[in-house]
Amino acid sequence: MSEDNPAGAGPGEIAAGLSGAQATLRANGRRRSFAALASAGPPPPLAIDINKALAFVQACMSSKPRVGYGLGAKIKSDASQPGAPVPPGFLKVDCSGFVRA
C-alpha cells in the first residue's frame, strides 16, 4: 500500500504475488505458470468498434433515468438498454460491468 494509492500494492507485493506457485493461473482448463503464459507472447488484438462504444457511452449518459454506478451491478446481455426498466434494461452498472459491455 502506498500513500498516493491506498489500494495499491506495496514494495515487493507484486513480485511476491507473481512468483512460483502463487503465479499459477488457470488457462484452457489446466494450470499454467505465469512464466509459461508470458512466454506464449502477446494476446491477439481485440477488435473494438469505437463508434459502437461511443454510442453506448452516450446512451448511458443521456438515458432517462440516467445510468448510475452500482457496486456489483453487471449488464445482463448485449440487448440490455441503458435507462430501461430491469429487465431488459439496466439502471446501474459498476466499472467492470461497464468495460465488459
N, C-alpha and C positions, 0 to 999 in steps of 0.2 A: 504494500500500500504506500502511496506517495501523498505528500501534502497537496499537490496540484490535482491529483485524481484519486480520491479515497477508495474507489473501486478498482484501481489499477494494481497490477502485480508489483510486488516489491523486488528488491535486488535478488537475483538468483531464483526467484519463484518460477519464472518461465522455463529456464533451463532445467530446473529440477523436475518440473512437470512434464517435460518432453523427454526425459532421459529414461533409458532402459524399459522395464516392464510397464512403467507408468505411461509410456508413449504408445502403448498398443491401441490401435484403432480397429474398428470393425468395418471391413470393406468387402463387398460381394459375399457376405455370409461367412467369411473366415477372418481370423485375426491376423493383422499385418502390422509390423512395427512402423513407426513414423519414418524411420530411415528408408524402409522399403517403399513407402508411399512417395517420399520426396524424390527418390531416385527414379521413379516412374516418369518424371517430367511434369510439365505444367498441364493442367486440365484443358480440354478443348474450349475455345471461346464460347461464351454464352450469347446466343442470338437474342437481342432485345430490340423491340420496335419502339424507338424513343417517342414517336408520335402517339402511340397507344399508351405509353407510360405517362406522358404529359396530360393526355385526355383523362386518364384515371385520376391523377392528382387534382386536376381542375374540377372533375365531378365530385370528388370528396370535399373540396373546399367550397363549392358553390351549392351543395345539396341543402335542401330544407327539410328536416333539420340537418345542420352541418354534422359531418362525421367527426367524432371526438376520440380522444385517447381512452382506451380501456385495458388495464393490465390483464394480460392473458387472452384478450379478445383476438380471434383469428377470423379471416374471411372464409366462409364455408365453401364457396365454389367460384369459378370464373363467371358464372351467371349472376352472382350477387350484385345488387345495385346499391351504390352509396346513398345513404339517407332514406332508403326504402324500409318499410316495416320488416321486421325479422320474422320468419324467413320470407322472401328470398333475398332480402337486402341486409344491410348492416348499418349500425349507427355508431359503433365503436370499433377500434382496432388498435393493437399495440404495434410496436416498432417492427418486430419480426414478421407479424402478420401482414403488415403493410409492404415490407420488402418482398415477401413471398408472392403477394398478389401482383 
